Amino acid sequence: MAAWMSAALLALSAPAHSAATDTKISPMVGGAEKQIYLPVVLASRLGYFREQGLDVEVLTEPSGVDAEDELLAGAVQGVVGFYDHTIDLQAKGKLVKSVVQFSKIPGEALLASTRNRSDIRTAADLRDRRLGVTGLGSSTAWLVKYLATTGGLKASEIRPLAVGAGETFIAAMNSGRIAAGMTTEPTASRLLSAGQATVLIDLRSVAGTQQALGGPYPAACLYMRESWINTHHPAVRKLADALVKALRYMQSHSAQDIASQVPAAYYAGDERLYVKALAEGKDMFTTDGRMPPDGPATVLKVLQAVSPHVRSKTIDLQKTYTQEFVSLP
């Protein structure tokens, strides 16, 4: 783990204990520095977990698929990652549920390296190209495969390469290891502002997601094992209350105010660019933690198109999320 990430992890997990603290919970984030996961960072930094009497240590891994493995192993109680993992895991016979839905869209962009500007102009040009994703079996890998199929390619013609996010993604693109790839903010804006990449497909806006995927695509969320939810209702409700409060903070504060609450290391060396990307992407977040209507069906459509094991199973979408802990005000 890079030094700046270690420092950020300590900053997130350092809140002092109080007399009210009675529950220790360790959720794992698939890259805490990514803007799509800001609600959990804010809930920790602003003391919302402590207000609920929770002792929460936010852990981080570069890829959501790594965080998923930690959840299944019982090492953590929840994952802050993409909702699509709940569908994939149900197809594998494992029940996990989104309990707080952070975003309505992926908040990512499929970028092409400017060194390939002349021969990669659309998704149809990605055949047999090395495409950067956070990890194999990750949400970015599924999305890249699906977007390529909309360009007329087969999922088998895509060559995903696990390169992580942030600095490792940037290095892979600039060295020529990947010709294109899917990444989040602030990484996307860094590459675009430096002239090192161009946008092929933009999933950082509601309109762009609708055009590319055909509907809302609920992505960032807190998901947990159903068995743990069933035996820890009070703790889950407190977690949800803290995270919904963070979502409401984001709606009522400026991008600059929000940025001032996160570790400076998350700016990746450019606070102005970080704030600009956040201001432009704030509408990706839900206001109440609830699942967007019709969102699960869009995600299922995408996974069925690129995942044979999901396609071969009957998926009960009602078992992939719950609204129980995010009641309407």
N, C-alpha and C positions, 0 to 999 in steps of 0.2 A: 504494500500500500504506500502511495506517495506520501511525503511528509506533510503536504498541505491537507490531504484527506485525513490523516491521523489527527491533526490539530482540529479540524472541523468536527470530527467525531467526538473528541474530548469536549469541545464547546457545547455540543448538543447533549451530552450525557452527564454534564457536571452539576445540574441543579442540586442544591442542598436539600436534605431530607427535612420534613416537618413532622410535628406530632400527629398531623392528620393523615400522614402517609401510611397506607395499610396494604397496598397491593404493588408488587414489583412486576412490571411487564417490559419485555424487550422486543419491540417490533423491529424488523429489518427492512431497510429501504434499498431498492435497486438503483442506487446512485443518489445519495442525499443532496448532492450539489445541483441536480437537475431541477429546473424551474417547475416542471410538472408535479414535483413532489413537495412544493413549498408548504402546503397546509400542515404537514407533520413537523416540519422544521419550525414553523411559526408557533405551533401549539407548544412545542418544547421551549423555545426561546422566550415566549411571552408568558410562560408560567401557567398555561391553561391546564396542563396535566396535573400540576401541583394543586391547583384550585379544586380539582376533583378528588384530591386525596390519593393520587396515583404516583408511584415512583417509576417513571418511564425512562428507560435507557434506549435511545435511538441508535441502532447499529446500521452499518451500511456495507453493501457489496456493489461492485461495478455493474452487475447485470441482474435483472429481475429473475432470471432462471436460477441463478445461484442462491438468491434469497428464498425462492420457492423450495429448493432442496433443504435449506436450513429449517423451514417450517415443517416439512414432512418428516424430518428427523427429530422434531420436537425440541430443537435448540432455541427456537424463538416462538412467540405466541401469535404473531401476525406478520404479514408482509405488506409493505407499501409498494405496490407494483401495479401491473396492468390487469384489468378485469378479465381479459381473455384467458388468463391462466386458470380461472375457475372452470371454464368450459373444457379446456384441455385436460385438466385433472379429473373432471367428472367422467370423461371418456376413458380414463385410466382407472376408474373405480374408486376415486378418492374425492370426498366431498369437502369443498371449501366454499366460502361465501364472501362476497363483497358486503361489508357492513356500513361503510361510508364511501360514497362515490365522489371523488374529488373533481373529475373532469368529464366533459361531454365529448371530447375529441382527443386524438393522440398527442397533439402539441409537438409534432415532429415534422421533419422535411426530408424528402429523398433528394440528396444532393449529388451532382456529378462534378468530378474534378475538372478544373478549367484546362488541364493538360489534355483532356479528352473532349474539349468543347466541340471540335469539328465532327466527331463521329458518335457522340451520345447526346441526342437531342430529345428523345422521348423514351418511355419505358420499353418500347419495342427494340431499342438498341442495346439492351442489357444482356442479351444472350451470351452465355459463357464468359461474362465479365466477373471479376472478383468484386463482390458487393459487401461493404462493411456493415456489420450488425453487432449489437452488444454481446450476444452469445448465441450459439446454436440452440435452437429450441426456444428462443426468446421472442417477445412480442415484435421486436423490430424485424426479426427473420421472417415471421409470418406475414407481416405487412409488406415487406419487400417482395416476397414471392407473389402475394396477391396482386400488387400493383403491376408486377411484370406480366401476370396473366391477363390483365386488362389491356395490355399492349399487344396481346396476341401470342405471347410465349407460354410454354408449359412450365409448371413449377420445377420440373426436373432439369430445365435448362438454366436455372439460376445457380450461381456459385457463391453462397454466403460465406463470409469469413469473419470469425469472431475477433473484433478489434477493440471492444469496450466502448468507452465514451470519453469525452473531454480530450485531454492531451494525446491519449493513445489513438483515438479516432483521427485526430488532426494529423498526427505523425504518419499514420497509415495512408492517408490520402495524399499528403505532400511527398511521400517517398515513392508513390506509385504502387504500393501494395494493393490498394483498392482503386477501382475506377469510379465508383459511386458508393453511396451508402445512406442509411437512415440514421438520423441523430436528432437530438433535442436542443433546446436552449439551455445555456448560452453558447454551446458549441456551434450551432448552425450559424448564428450571427457573426461569430468570430471568423469563420471560414468565408462567409459572404462578404463581410466588410473588408477583408484582406484580399479579395479578388481571387481566392483560391478555389472557389466552388460556385456553381450555379444551381438554381432550384429546378428540379425536374417535376416533382409533385409536392405540393404544400399542404400538409395536414395540420398546420398551426392555426388555421382559422376554421370557423364553422362552415363557411361557404366552400372553402377548398376541400374540406372533409366530405361534405355532401356531394360535391362533384365527383370526387375520386372513389368514394366508398358507397355512395347511394343512400346515406342516412347518418344519424348521429353514431359515433363510435366511442362509447364510454370506455375510458382508459384508466388513468391513475385512480387508485382506490386503496382502502385498507381491506385486505381479505384475510380470513382466519379459518381454521378448521372448524367444521360444524360441531364436532364433538367438544371442542374447547368452548365455543360459543354457548352451547347448551348447558355447560356446567359453570359458566362464569358470567351470567347475565348482568349482574351489577357492574362488574369491571368493564364489560363491553359497552354498556350504556354510558359510563363515565368517559371512556375513550372517545366514543362517538360525540358526546357533548363537547368535549375539548376540541375535537377536530372541526365540528360544525362552527364553533365559535371562531376558529381560525379562518374558515372559509368566509364568514361574515366580516371579519376584520379585513380580509383582502378586498371585499366589495366596497367597503366604506373608507378605504385609505388609498392614497396614490401609490404608484409604482415606486417612487422615491422613498416614501415612508416604509413600504414593505421591504425594500432592499436594505434599508438601514437596520433592519432587525435580523438579518442573516449574517453568517460569518463572512468577513471580507474576502476570504479565499474563494468563495463561491463566485465572485465577480470574474474570476479567471483573468485578472490583470486589467480589466476595463469596466469600471463601474458604470460609465455613461452608456456603454453598449448593453450592459446587463439590464439597466433600468429601461432603456428603449425597448428591448425585446419583451420585457415583462409588461410594459404599458400596452404594447400591441397584442399581447396574448392573454390578458386578464379575462377576456370573455370566454376562455375555454373552461373556466372553473364553474362548478355548480355553486349555488348560493345556500343550499340546505343539505348537501350530502346525499340527496336522493338520486335514484337511478333514472336517467332520461327515458321517457316512453319510447318504445320501439328500438332503443339502443341495443339491448341484448340480441335481438334478431339480426341486426347488422353485423355484429361481431361473430355470431354463429355462421352467417353466410360466408364471411371471409375465411374462417377456420375450416369450414367444410370444403372450400375450394382448394385449400393448400395442404390439408392434413388428412391423410387416408384414415388414421385411427379415429379422428373426430367424425369423419364422413361415415364411418362404418357403425357408429353408435347412435342410439336414440338419446338425445340430450334434453333434459328437463330444465329449461331456463329458469323456472321458478325456484329451483334449488341452487342457483348460482349466485343469488344475492338476496338480501333481506332489507326491508324498509323499517323493520321493527324498532331500530335504535335511532332513527332519524325522523321522528314523527313531525308532521307539519305543525308550525306554530299556531 
